[in-house]
Amino acid sequence: MKIDYLLDWPEFVACIFFFIGIVIALASGSYWVLYTCAFLMGLLFGRVWYRQRVSNKVPLVFAMILFLFGMIIGSFFAWVRSVTILLFAGALIAYFLHKKGFVESVEF
């Protein structure tokens, strides 16, 4: 099966985020580093969510869910609930900070 990157780019990007999640979870030496990375990636996803608020959000949600699964699979020593809550809390906090104007999102 041939992959068309112009049509199948959400799956390709989500797969990359899946492996990034596994690598971050395996490379972090303690659960505090893992929780911090989950929160910071949540902030990144929240910013992207705000910038893509008028377009289709399915690829973003797909990438975020697979990143979460990658972190869950790679983290043997952390609580799954904490990683999930921190990732989604970071995304919501970043989205609402951008929406209320506390943080400005500049186009390049």
C-alpha positions as CSV (number, residue, x, y, z in Angstrom):
1,M,0.0,0.0,0.0
2,K,1.4,3.3,-1.1
3,I,1.2,6.3,1.3
4,D,0.1,9.6,-0.1
5,Y,1.5,12.2,2.3
6,L,-0.8,14.9,1.0
7,L,-3.9,12.9,1.9
8,D,-2.6,10.8,4.8
9,W,-0.5,13.5,6.6
10,P,-2.6,13.4,9.9
11,E,-1.8,9.7,10.3
12,F,1.8,10.3,9.5
13,V,2.2,13.2,12.0
14,A,0.3,11.3,14.7
15,C,2.6,8.3,14.2
16,I,5.6,10.6,14.7
17,F,4.0,12.0,17.9
18,F,3.4,8.4,19.1
19,F,7.1,7.6,18.8
20,I,8.1,10.9,20.3
21,G,5.8,10.1,23.3
22,I,7.5,6.7,23.7
23,V,11.0,8.2,23.5
24,I,10.2,11.0,26.0
25,A,8.7,8.5,28.5
26,L,11.6,6.1,28.2
27,A,14.2,8.8,28.4
28,S,12.8,10.6,31.4
29,G,14.6,9.4,34.6
30,S,11.9,10.3,37.0
31,Y,8.1,10.7,37.0
32,W,8.4,14.4,37.7
33,V,10.3,14.9,34.4
34,L,7.6,12.8,32.6
35,Y,4.8,14.9,34.2
36,T,6.5,18.1,33.2
37,C,7.0,17.0,29.6
38,A,3.3,15.9,29.5
39,F,2.2,19.3,30.7
40,L,4.5,21.2,28.4
41,M,3.3,19.2,25.4
42,G,-0.2,19.9,26.5
43,L,0.6,23.6,26.3
44,L,2.0,23.1,22.8
45,F,-1.2,21.2,21.7
46,G,-3.3,24.0,23.3
47,R,-1.6,26.6,21.2
48,V,-2.0,24.6,18.0
49,W,-5.6,24.0,18.9
50,Y,-6.2,27.8,19.3
51,R,-4.5,28.5,16.0
52,Q,-6.5,25.9,14.2
53,R,-9.8,26.8,15.9
54,V,-11.6,27.5,12.6
55,S,-10.4,24.5,10.7
56,N,-10.7,20.7,11.2
57,K,-9.5,19.6,14.6
58,V,-9.5,15.8,13.9
59,P,-5.8,15.6,12.9
60,L,-4.8,17.5,16.1
61,V,-6.9,15.4,18.4
62,F,-5.5,12.3,16.6
63,A,-1.9,13.4,17.1
64,M,-2.6,14.3,20.8
65,I,-4.2,11.0,21.6
66,L,-1.4,9.0,20.0
67,F,1.2,11.1,21.8
68,L,-0.7,10.3,25.0
69,F,-0.7,6.6,24.2
70,G,3.0,6.7,23.4
71,M,3.7,8.3,26.8
72,I,1.5,5.8,28.6
73,I,3.3,2.8,26.9
74,G,6.7,4.2,27.6
75,S,6.1,5.2,31.2
76,F,6.4,2.1,33.5
77,F,6.8,4.1,36.7
78,A,4.2,6.9,36.4
79,W,0.5,7.0,37.0
80,V,-1.5,7.0,33.8
81,R,-4.2,9.2,35.2
82,S,-1.7,11.9,36.2
83,V,-0.1,11.9,32.7
84,T,-3.5,12.2,31.0
85,I,-4.8,14.9,33.3
86,L,-1.6,17.0,32.9
87,L,-1.6,16.7,29.1
88,F,-5.2,17.7,28.7
89,A,-5.0,20.4,31.5
90,G,-2.0,21.9,29.7
91,A,-4.0,22.0,26.4
92,L,-7.0,23.6,28.0
93,I,-5.0,26.2,29.9
94,A,-3.0,27.2,26.8
95,Y,-6.2,27.4,24.7
96,F,-8.0,29.6,27.2
97,L,-4.9,31.8,27.8
98,H,-4.8,32.4,24.1
99,K,-8.5,32.9,23.8
100,K,-8.7,35.5,26.6
101,G,-5.7,37.4,25.2
102,F,-3.2,36.8,28.1
103,V,-0.8,35.1,25.6
104,E,-0.5,36.4,22.1
105,S,-0.1,34.0,19.2
106,V,2.0,35.7,16.5
107,E,1.9,34.5,12.9
108,F,5.3,34.2,11.2
